[in-house]
């Protein structure tokens, strides 16, 4: 949860609405109703709807980048173990609300320069973090960059392309894919 000063509550509600119905759903009236407050409360915190949208993007971007940094930090693990942990995280524990927000922001980025800039920042950090793990595994920079792209294509794509597989078959396939993505020899 974000801060509870009101400003954070509006941002949190706005992110949920983006996930529910895209950026068009982020309307002052809808948010005020969801929060059980008047529209006046909105205008005490934000200049206009665009200011809220910019705050949503900044909050989403900061949150994603912080998660990426945490997820790609090695600690006591090897780079291979960290990559496999990331694959498990994104294949075993699906966050429907987080995925809906991600997809909606990406859709929004197709027609909004600020949203496109936010998505580009997040993608750059995602690729950079995973690329550095591959470099730690001994790959040259160009090869590590290519592997990072394949890694994230898999991470985001796997959630969309296996709807009819049993849990067991999907788990076995995830293990096989993890082995391919982490074998650098």
C-alpha positions as CSV (number, residue, x, y, z in Angstrom):
1,X,0.0,0.0,0.0
2,X,1.1,3.5,-0.7
3,X,0.9,6.3,1.9
4,X,-2.5,6.9,3.5
5,X,-2.4,10.7,3.2
6,X,-5.0,10.8,0.6
7,X,-2.6,11.4,-2.3
8,X,-1.4,7.8,-2.1
9,X,-5.0,6.5,-1.8
10,X,-5.9,8.3,-5.1
11,X,-2.8,6.8,-6.8
12,X,-3.5,3.3,-5.5
13,X,-7.2,3.6,-6.6
14,X,-6.0,4.9,-10.0
15,X,-3.7,2.0,-10.5
16,X,-6.5,-0.4,-9.7
17,X,-8.7,1.3,-12.2
18,X,-6.1,1.1,-14.9
19,X,-5.9,-2.7,-14.2
20,X,-9.7,-3.0,-14.3
21,X,-10.4,-1.1,-17.5
22,X,-7.4,0.8,-18.9
23,X,-6.4,4.4,-18.6
24,X,-9.9,5.5,-19.8
25,X,-11.3,4.1,-16.6
26,X,-9.2,6.5,-14.5
27,X,-11.8,9.2,-14.1
28,X,-12.1,11.5,-11.1
29,X,-15.8,10.6,-10.6
30,X,-15.0,6.9,-10.7
31,X,-12.1,7.2,-8.2
32,X,-14.1,9.5,-5.9
33,X,-16.9,7.0,-5.8
34,X,-14.5,4.1,-5.1
35,X,-12.8,6.0,-2.3
36,X,-16.1,7.3,-0.9
37,X,-15.1,10.9,-1.1
38,X,-16.1,14.0,-3.1
39,X,-14.4,15.2,-6.2
40,X,-13.2,18.2,-4.3
41,X,-10.8,15.9,-2.4
42,X,-9.1,15.1,-5.7
43,X,-8.6,18.7,-6.6
44,X,-7.0,19.4,-3.2
45,X,-4.3,16.8,-4.1
46,X,-4.0,17.1,-7.9
47,X,-4.1,20.0,-10.4
48,X,-6.0,17.9,-12.9
49,X,-6.5,14.4,-14.3
50,X,-3.1,14.6,-16.1
51,X,-1.3,15.3,-12.9
52,X,-2.9,12.1,-11.4
53,X,-1.9,10.1,-14.5
54,X,1.7,11.4,-14.3
55,X,1.7,10.4,-10.6
56,X,0.4,6.9,-11.5
57,X,3.2,6.5,-14.0
58,X,5.9,7.7,-11.6
59,X,4.6,5.4,-8.8
60,X,4.4,2.4,-11.1
61,X,7.8,3.1,-12.6
62,X,9.5,3.5,-9.2
63,X,7.8,0.4,-7.9
64,X,8.8,-1.8,-10.9
65,X,12.4,-0.6,-10.8
66,X,12.7,-1.2,-7.1
67,X,11.3,-4.7,-7.6
68,X,13.7,-5.3,-10.5
69,X,16.7,-4.2,-8.4
70,X,15.6,-6.5,-5.5
71,X,14.9,-9.4,-7.9
72,X,18.2,-9.2,-9.7
73,X,20.5,-8.7,-6.6
74,X,22.5,-11.8,-6.0
75,X,23.1,-11.9,-2.3
76,X,24.4,-15.4,-1.5
77,X,23.0,-16.9,-4.7
78,X,24.8,-17.6,-8.0
79,X,23.6,-15.8,-11.1
80,X,22.1,-19.1,-12.3
81,X,20.2,-19.6,-9.1
82,X,18.9,-16.0,-9.2
83,X,17.6,-16.4,-12.8
84,X,15.9,-19.7,-12.0
85,X,14.3,-18.1,-8.9
86,X,13.0,-15.3,-11.2
87,X,11.5,-17.9,-13.6
88,X,9.9,-19.7,-10.7
89,X,8.6,-16.4,-9.3
90,X,6.9,-15.4,-12.5
91,X,5.6,-18.8,-13.5
92,X,4.4,-20.1,-10.2
93,X,3.0,-17.1,-8.5
94,X,0.9,-15.1,-10.9
95,X,-0.3,-11.7,-9.7
96,X,-3.5,-11.1,-11.8
97,X,-3.9,-7.5,-10.6
98,X,-0.2,-6.7,-11.3
99,X,-0.3,-8.3,-14.7
100,X,-3.5,-6.4,-15.6
101,X,-1.9,-3.1,-14.6
102,X,1.3,-3.9,-16.5
103,X,-0.7,-4.8,-19.7
104,X,-2.9,-1.7,-19.4
105,X,0.1,0.6,-19.0
106,X,1.7,-1.0,-22.0
107,X,-1.5,-0.5,-24.0
108,X,-1.6,3.1,-22.8
109,X,2.0,3.6,-23.9
110,X,1.0,3.0,-27.5
111,X,-0.8,6.3,-27.5
112,X,0.8,8.4,-24.8
113,X,4.4,9.7,-24.7
114,X,4.7,9.8,-20.9
115,X,3.4,6.2,-20.6
116,X,5.8,5.1,-23.3
117,X,8.7,6.8,-21.5
118,X,7.8,5.0,-18.3
119,X,7.5,1.6,-20.0
120,X,10.9,2.2,-21.7
121,X,12.5,3.0,-18.3
122,X,11.2,-0.1,-16.7
123,X,12.1,-2.3,-19.7
124,X,15.6,-0.8,-19.7
125,X,16.1,-1.7,-16.0
126,X,14.6,-5.1,-16.4
127,X,17.0,-6.0,-19.3
128,X,20.0,-4.3,-17.6
129,X,19.5,-6.3,-14.4
130,X,19.1,-9.7,-16.1
131,X,21.9,-8.8,-18.6
132,X,24.3,-8.2,-15.6
133,X,23.4,-11.7,-14.3
134,X,24.3,-13.2,-17.6
135,X,27.6,-11.3,-17.6
136,X,28.3,-12.7,-14.2
137,X,27.8,-16.1,-15.7
138,X,30.6,-15.4,-18.2
139,X,28.8,-14.2,-21.3
140,X,30.1,-11.3,-23.3
141,X,27.9,-8.1,-23.2
142,X,26.2,-8.6,-26.6
143,X,25.4,-12.2,-25.8
144,X,24.2,-11.3,-22.3
145,X,22.0,-8.6,-23.8
146,X,20.4,-11.1,-26.3
147,X,19.8,-13.6,-23.5
148,X,18.2,-10.9,-21.4
149,X,15.7,-10.1,-24.2
150,X,14.9,-13.8,-24.6
151,X,14.6,-14.2,-20.8
152,X,12.0,-11.4,-20.6
153,X,10.2,-12.5,-23.7
154,X,9.8,-15.8,-22.0
155,X,8.8,-14.4,-18.6
156,X,6.0,-12.3,-20.0
157,X,5.0,-14.7,-22.8
158,X,4.7,-17.9,-20.8
159,X,1.8,-16.5,-18.9
160,X,-0.1,-16.0,-22.1
161,X,0.6,-19.2,-24.1
162,X,0.0,-22.2,-21.9
163,X,-3.7,-22.0,-21.1
164,X,-4.6,-25.6,-21.8
165,X,-1.7,-27.4,-20.1
166,X,-2.1,-29.3,-16.8
167,X,-0.2,-27.8,-13.8
168,X,2.2,-30.7,-13.9
169,X,3.0,-30.4,-17.7
170,X,3.4,-26.6,-17.3
171,X,5.7,-27.1,-14.3
172,X,7.9,-29.6,-16.2
173,X,8.1,-27.2,-19.2
174,X,9.1,-24.3,-16.9
175,X,11.9,-26.3,-15.5
176,X,13.1,-27.3,-19.0
177,X,12.9,-23.7,-20.2
178,X,14.8,-22.5,-17.1
179,X,17.5,-25.0,-17.9
180,X,17.8,-23.6,-21.5
181,X,17.8,-20.0,-20.4
182,X,20.5,-20.6,-17.7
183,X,22.8,-22.8,-19.6
184,X,25.5,-20.6,-21.1
185,X,27.9,-23.3,-22.3
